Amino acid sequence: MKLPKGIAYGPIITHAGLLAAAALVSGWFVAQRLYPLLLVSVPLMALAFYRILRCYGDSVRRVTFMFNAIENDDLTFRFNEDPSKVDNTMLNAALNRIKEILSRTKLRAEERERYYQLIMESAQTGLITVNDTGSVYQANSEALRIFGLQQLGHIRQLEGSAPEVARALGAIRPGEKLRVSCTTETGEMALTLGCAEITLEDRHRRVISVSDINSEVSEIQVESWSKLSRILTHEIMNSLAPITSLSDTLLEIDRPLDPDVKRGLETISATSRRLVTFVDSYRRFTRIPAPQCEPFEVRELVRQAVVLASAENDLRIHVDIEPVDTMIYADKVLLGQVAVNLLKNAREAIAGRPDGEIEIRSRIDAAEHVIIEFSNNGGAIPTEVAENIFTPFYTTKPDGSGIGLSLSRRIMQLHGGSLRLTGNTDRRVTFTLQIG
């Protein structure tokens, strides 16, 4: 390899040449027995040897300085390569080149790390990396959302809110799959855990995947019902339209009809119209507009919902919003529809109870999600009903359509939030909205 242009060979080579020349001259003086002349050549040899040792020590100090800087992850240094100002510019140039190679390598490593971090954050599954003692090295945003945390440093943080999950995270081993059910402040969750192992920096770490089965099933279920509803309403409307039109036409002809025939046609027409109205109510479930989000205060949302829900009844509604000026970014109309529907259901639950009361509570959780709870003391929802309460078209009301809660949950999902039944006892039934 050729030496780069503009770089001097350095003082070590110069002094080495001087030392060699002085040694040859001294040898010649000895051979010719010109011993007095050694008084000139020997000091030159000593001076050259001293300068070589000094240059060597200086080079060692520079190399040591570079290694110390690298060990402390500091690559901001640069040695002077100007021959007019410093000695041994060849060594300085070599050390600077090493630094540039390390800087490029570090930059590529940082880019790869950002790339892998982006992949983790884009995953729809929660991912956490832990060591054998339970310390968490990485946790993506989906894992933090599932656990309801802003950050996760150790699996012991889950012992208070989800002890079953904390035990499972500590016990799961590479290749295993576990299913864990737990109840948190956001409701009941059914989680699946998977585990793989990786060795980094001679240390074993486990990469654990976490999936919320309830959330995934809910989204798939709603999407399936939505598709089915579109198909059914289309087919039903296609069949009802000619029946309604034909019965109305026969009723309007200018000739007398047999009374039984007329009553039959009137029944067909009225039934067809009722079915059309019935189908139209289902169409609302499949035609939710895209949310038009804007910032507004939670208390404004609650105030309007209370006014609409209690227009005909003297309800006892206790509202607690903390902090008072909590802001949310959502579609005000769609979210208002959810709030009104929950208040309407609560009003029906406490109907006829003199001690009936509704409570609305808003707060911000550790992950900075806005949590709004709608509670009532109208008695527990039967288990069979509670299991199907979000199923589209399922209802126990004689005049109900069965789309109120399923429609509300779908609206929350379109906002990236959730709607869950988080409390169901004789003393308190609670539906919880999570926004953001």
Secondary structure, 3 states (H helix, E strand, C coil): CCCCCCCCCCHHHHHHHHHHHHHHHHHHHHHCCCHHHHHHHHHHHHHHHHHHHHHHHHHHHHHHHHHHHHHCCCCCCCCCCCCCCCCCHHHHHHHHHHHHHHHHHHHHHHHHHHHHHHHHHHCCCEEEEEECCCEEEEECHHHHHHHCCCCCCEHHHHCCCCHHHHHHHHHCCCCCEEEEEEEECCEEEEEEEEEEEEEECCEEEEEEEEEEHHHHHHHHHHHHHHHHHHHHHHHHHHHHHHHHHHHHHHHCCCCCCCHHHHHHHHHHHHHHHHHHHHHHHHHHHHCCCCCCCEEEEHHHHHHHHHHHHCCCCCCCEEEEECCCCCEEEECHHHHHHHHHHHHHHHHHHCCCCCCCCEEEEEEECCCCCEEEEEEECCCCCCHHHHHCCCCCCCCCCCCCCCCHHHHHHHHHHHCCCEEEEEEECCCCEEEEEEEC
